[in-house]
Amino acid sequence: MTTRAFDVRQSVQFDHRRRLQRAAEEAGERGIDALLITPSPDYLYLLGYRAPVLERLTCLVVRPGAEAVLILPRLEEPLARHELADLADAVALIPWEETDDPFRLVQQLLAGSQRVAVQDQMWARFVLRLRAALDPTSLVEAGPTMSALRRIKSADEIDRLRNAAQAADAAMLAITRERLSGRTEAEVSARIRALLVEHGHETADFAIVASGPNSASPHHHPGERVITSGDALVLDIGGSRDGYGSDTTRTAFVGAPPPEFAALYAVLQEAQRAACEAVAPGVPCSQIDAVARGIIEEAGYGEAFIHRTGHGIGLETHEEPYIVASNPEPLQVGHAFSVEPGIYIGDTWGARIEDIVVCADAGGERLNTTSTDLYLVD
């Protein structure tokens, strides 16, 4: 078994200089004087490397019409200069010593600013100190600005998502060909994680194995329950390949499914297929949810579909756009998201089908290409 570490230098086709420019332009259009981005997926998206997440402040400052600035601990400067060699003329580094106050440096840099956006996943300890240092500057969320950039995937990003999906498909096919009865959920989950890495993932981030009554719990944590004949089995797996996420779910049944489960599954499969087929530019996200939900409700399982139909995916497993009834946002070419309706009958069984779909000019492209039929396993 071989593994591959994700190296940002593999992503040279990503124009991080242009990403920084677009972030500055987007901030300006939204009336934001500066974006403050700490190590996170947003930071990776803009600069192309994963900086260490530390209690010491590392903060990228992006301003309209000005050079980007990276304020960072002195001990992180060598790594940053190495990773940002291609951006040396686009990002100025301001290292701070252990006895310095980095929040004072941010304050000095942003003197006179009226509206500053802080990255959504910034630690509260940093946000509170920035708020005190920058007062009376108004602090707002950077999420809408960064999402406007990240939610539309480039061709290179879609290729990475496609490769990740194919690797997850290979792992799914491998596990459904093994004997599962007599093994615990935890054992099968560990095996799936190994298969994800074996088939090209750098990280195996999750492997939900929910058997029998546990299959009615969408985010069940695999435990010591032994899988046995007559169990429904929800397998929801994913990780990261070349920096981009995979996420797919298939439902299996140990032995021959009873008629009532087969009927439930037929409804679910039709709902998932119809939702995938409804994907097209201009279609509201809420409409994709309505298509799946309408079929499930018509069959009498409406109360058993207890979550949204999907979520965006990219550098993070869950990101915008969200395929939910409350989101009227129209789909655009380059949106990538899951379509994953589920039906859950409490304390009895459940089922879910999940594919990653990309919105293209001609409609939706399923990146996961394995069969959505019920998998019959031993």
C-alpha positions in Angstrom: 0.0 0.0 0.0 1.4 3.4 -0.9 0.4 6.9 0.2 1.0 10.3 -1.3 1.5 13.4 0.7 -0.3 16.5 -0.7 2.3 19.0 -1.9 1.1 22.5 -2.7 3.7 22.6 -5.5 1.5 20.1 -7.3 -1.1 22.9 -7.6 1.0 25.3 -9.6 -1.9 25.6 -12.1 -3.8 27.4 -9.4 -3.1 31.2 -9.9 -2.8 32.3 -6.3 -1.7 35.8 -7.3 -5.0 36.1 -9.2 -6.9 34.7 -6.3 -5.4 37.4 -4.0 -6.3 40.1 -6.5 -9.9 38.8 -6.8 -10.2 38.6 -3.0 -9.1 42.3 -2.8 -11.5 43.3 -5.6 -14.4 41.4 -4.0 -13.8 43.0 -0.6 -13.7 46.4 -2.3 -17.0 45.8 -4.0 -18.5 44.9 -0.6 -17.2 48.0 1.1 -14.7 46.1 3.2 -11.3 47.8 3.9 -9.5 44.5 4.7 -9.9 40.8 5.0 -8.1 39.1 7.9 -7.5 35.4 7.1 -5.9 33.1 9.6 -4.7 29.5 8.7 -7.7 27.7 7.4 -9.1 26.5 4.0 -9.5 30.2 3.0 -5.8 30.7 3.8 -4.9 27.6 1.7 -7.1 28.8 -1.1 -5.4 32.2 -1.3 -1.8 31.3 -0.6 -1.5 27.6 -1.6 0.0 26.2 1.6 -1.2 24.9 4.9 0.3 27.1 7.6 0.5 25.7 11.1 -2.5 26.5 13.3 -0.9 28.0 16.4 -1.8 30.0 19.5 0.5 32.6 18.0 -1.2 34.9 15.5 -0.6 34.3 11.8 -2.8 36.6 9.8 -3.0 37.4 6.1 -4.3 40.9 5.4 -5.9 41.5 2.0 -6.8 45.1 1.2 -8.4 46.6 -2.0 -5.7 48.4 -4.0 -2.9 47.4 -1.7 -0.3 44.7 -1.4 -1.2 41.7 0.6 0.6 41.4 4.0 1.3 38.4 6.1 1.8 39.0 9.8 3.4 35.9 11.3 5.6 34.7 14.1 9.3 35.0 13.4 9.8 31.2 13.8 7.3 30.7 10.9 9.0 33.1 8.6 11.4 30.5 6.9 8.6 28.2 6.1 6.4 31.0 4.7 9.2 32.4 2.5 9.9 28.9 1.1 6.2 28.2 0.4 5.5 31.7 -1.0 8.6 32.0 -3.2 6.4 32.4 -6.3 4.4 35.1 -4.5 7.4 37.1 -3.1 6.4 40.2 -5.1 2.7 39.9 -4.2 2.8 39.2 -0.4 4.8 41.3 2.1 5.9 39.4 5.2 5.9 41.1 8.6 7.4 38.7 11.2 6.9 39.4 14.9 9.1 38.5 17.8 7.9 36.5 20.9 7.8 39.7 22.9 5.9 41.7 20.3 2.1 42.3 20.3 1.0 41.1 16.8 -2.5 42.7 17.3 -0.8 46.0 17.6 0.9 45.4 14.2 -2.6 44.7 12.7 -3.9 47.9 14.3 -1.1 50.0 12.9 -1.5 48.5 9.4 -5.3 49.1 9.4 -5.3 52.5 11.0 -8.4 54.5 9.8 -10.2 51.4 8.5 -14.0 51.5 8.9 -15.0 48.0 8.1 -12.8 44.9 8.4 -13.9 41.3 7.7 -12.5 38.4 9.9 -12.3 34.9 8.5 -15.2 32.6 9.7 -13.1 30.0 11.4 -10.8 32.4 13.2 -10.4 31.5 16.9 -12.5 33.5 19.3 -9.4 34.5 21.2 -8.1 36.2 18.1 -11.4 37.9 17.2 -11.8 39.3 20.7 -8.3 40.8 20.7 -8.7 42.2 17.2 -12.0 43.8 18.1 -10.3 45.5 21.1 -7.3 46.6 19.1 -9.3 47.9 16.1 -12.1 49.6 18.0 -14.2 51.5 16.8 -13.7 49.7 13.4 -16.6 47.5 12.6 -15.8 43.8 12.3 -17.9 41.7 9.9 -17.8 38.1 8.5 -15.3 37.4 5.7 -17.4 34.4 4.7 -19.6 36.0 2.1 -16.5 37.5 0.4 -14.5 34.3 0.4 -17.5 32.1 -0.6 -18.0 34.3 -3.7 -14.6 33.2 -4.8 -14.5 29.6 -3.7 -18.0 28.4 -4.5 -17.3 28.5 -8.3 -14.8 25.7 -9.0 -12.2 26.0 -11.8 -11.6 23.2 -14.3 -8.6 22.2 -12.3 -10.6 22.1 -9.1 -13.3 20.0 -10.7 -10.6 17.6 -12.0 -9.4 17.1 -8.4 -12.9 16.6 -7.2 -13.5 14.0 -9.9 -10.3 12.1 -9.1 -11.3 12.1 -5.4 -14.7 10.8 -6.2 -13.3 8.0 -8.4 -10.9 7.0 -5.6 -13.9 6.9 -3.1 -15.9 4.9 -5.6 -13.1 2.3 -5.8 -13.0 2.1 -2.0 -16.8 1.7 -1.9 -16.8 -1.1 -4.5 -14.0 -2.9 -2.6 -15.7 -2.9 0.8 -19.1 -4.0 -0.7 -17.3 -7.0 -2.2 -16.1 -8.2 1.2 -18.0 -10.2 3.7 -19.4 -7.8 6.2 -21.6 -9.9 8.5 -19.8 -11.1 11.7 -17.6 -7.9 11.7 -18.2 -4.9 14.0 -19.1 -1.5 12.6 -15.8 -0.2 13.9 -13.8 -2.9 12.1 -15.5 -2.2 8.8 -15.0 1.5 9.3 -11.2 1.0 9.9 -11.1 -1.2 6.8 -12.8 1.5 4.7 -10.3 4.1 5.9 -7.5 1.9 4.8 -9.1 1.4 1.4 -9.5 5.1 0.9 -5.8 5.6 1.4 -5.0 2.6 -0.7 -6.9 4.1 -3.6 -5.2 7.4 -3.5 -6.5 9.6 -0.6 -4.0 11.4 1.5 -6.5 11.5 4.4 -9.5 9.3 5.2 -11.6 11.8 7.1 -14.7 9.7 7.8 -16.2 6.3 7.3 -19.7 6.0 8.7 -20.8 2.4 9.1 -24.3 2.3 10.5 -26.0 -1.1 10.7 -29.4 -2.4 11.6 -31.3 0.2 13.8 -28.2 2.4 13.7 -28.8 3.0 10.0 -31.6 5.3 11.1 -29.1 7.7 12.6 -27.6 9.8 9.7 -24.3 10.6 11.5 -23.9 7.4 13.5 -20.5 6.8 15.0 -19.3 3.2 14.2 -19.2 1.1 17.3 -19.0 -2.5 18.5 -22.3 -3.6 17.1 -21.8 -6.8 15.1 -23.3 -6.7 11.6 -25.7 -9.5 11.0 -28.1 -11.0 8.4 -31.2 -8.8 8.0 -29.3 -5.5 8.6 -29.6 -2.4 6.5 -26.2 -0.9 6.2 -25.4 2.8 5.5 -21.8 3.4 4.3 -20.9 7.1 4.1 -17.2 7.6 3.3 -14.8 10.3 2.3 -11.5 12.1 2.7 -9.1 14.3 0.7 -7.1 13.6 -2.4 -4.8 16.3 -3.8 -6.3 18.7 -1.3 -10.0 18.3 -2.5 -12.7 16.3 -0.8 -14.7 13.1 -1.6 -18.0 12.2 0.0 -20.2 9.4 -1.1 -22.9 7.2 0.5 -24.3 3.8 -0.6 -26.7 1.6 1.2 -26.3 -2.2 1.5 -28.4 -5.0 2.9 -27.1 -8.1 4.5 -29.0 -10.9 2.8 -32.3 -10.5 1.1 -34.2 -7.3 1.9 -37.8 -7.6 3.0 -40.5 -6.1 0.7 -41.0 -3.0 2.9 -37.3 -2.1 2.8 -37.1 -2.7 -0.9 -40.1 -0.3 -1.4 -38.5 2.4 0.7 -35.3 2.1 -1.2 -37.0 2.3 -4.6 -38.5 5.6 -3.5 -35.2 6.9 -2.3 -33.4 5.9 -5.5 -36.0 7.7 -7.6 -35.7 10.8 -5.5 -31.9 10.9 -5.7 -32.0 10.3 -9.5 -34.6 13.0 -10.1 -32.7 15.5 -8.0 -29.4 14.8 -9.9 -31.3 15.2 -13.2 -32.8 18.5 -12.1 -29.4 20.2 -11.8 -28.9 22.9 -14.4 -27.6 26.5 -14.4 -30.2 28.9 -13.1 -32.1 26.3 -11.1 -32.5 27.4 -7.4 -30.7 25.3 -4.9 -34.1 25.1 -3.1 -35.6 23.5 -6.2 -33.2 20.6 -6.1 -34.1 20.0 -2.5 -37.8 20.2 -3.4 -37.5 17.6 -6.2 -36.0 15.0 -3.9 -38.3 15.9 -1.0 -41.4 15.9 -3.1 -41.0 12.4 -4.3 -40.2 11.2 -0.7 -43.2 13.0 0.7 -45.5 11.7 -2.0 -44.6 8.2 -1.0 -45.4 8.9 2.6 -41.9 9.1 4.0 -41.7 12.9 4.3 -41.2 13.0 8.1 -38.4 10.4 7.7 -36.3 12.7 5.5 -34.8 14.8 8.3 -31.9 16.7 6.7 -31.1 18.9 3.7 -30.5 17.4 0.3 -26.9 18.4 0.0 -23.9 20.6 0.6 -21.1 22.1 -1.4 -17.7 20.5 -1.5 -14.1 21.5 -2.3 -11.2 22.2 0.0 -13.8 21.4 2.7 -16.2 18.6 2.9 -19.1 21.0 3.7 -19.1 24.4 2.1 -21.4 26.6 0.0 -23.7 26.2 -1.8 -26.1 24.3 0.4 -29.0 22.4 -1.2 -31.7 23.2 1.2 -35.3 24.6 1.1 -34.2 27.9 2.5 -31.5 28.7 -0.1 -33.0 30.4 -3.2 -29.5 30.9 -4.8 -29.5 29.8 -8.5 -27.0 27.2 -9.5 -24.1 28.3 -11.6 -21.6 26.5 -13.8 -18.8 25.3 -11.5 -20.9 24.7 -8.4 -20.0 21.3 -6.9 -22.2 19.7 -4.2 -23.7 16.5 -2.9 -27.1 15.2 -3.6 -27.9 12.9 -0.7 -31.6 12.4 0.3 -32.2 9.8 3.0 -35.1 8.0 4.6 -34.8 7.0 8.3 -37.3 4.9 10.2 -36.4 5.2 13.9 -35.0 2.2 15.7 -35.6 0.0 12.6 -33.5 1.0 9.5 -32.5 3.8 7.2 -31.0 4.4 3.8 -29.1 7.2 2.0 -27.7 7.6 -1.5 -25.1 10.3 -2.1 -23.2 11.5 -5.2 -21.1 14.6 -5.8 -22.6 16.6 -8.7 -21.1 19.5 -10.7 -23.3 22.0 -12.4 -22.2 22.3 -16.0 -23.5 24.1 -19.1 -25.5 21.0 -20.2 -26.8 20.1 -16.7 -25.4 18.1 -13.8 -22.4 15.8 -14.0 -22.3 13.0 -11.4 -18.7 12.7 -10.3 -19.5 9.4 -8.4 -20.3 6.8 -11.1 -21.0 3.6 -9.1 -24.4 2.1 -9.2 -27.0 3.6 -6.9 -28.8 0.2 -6.6 -29.1 -1.4 -3.2 -25.9 -3.5 -2.6 -26.6 -7.0 -1.4 -23.8 -8.2 0.8 -22.9 -11.3 2.8 
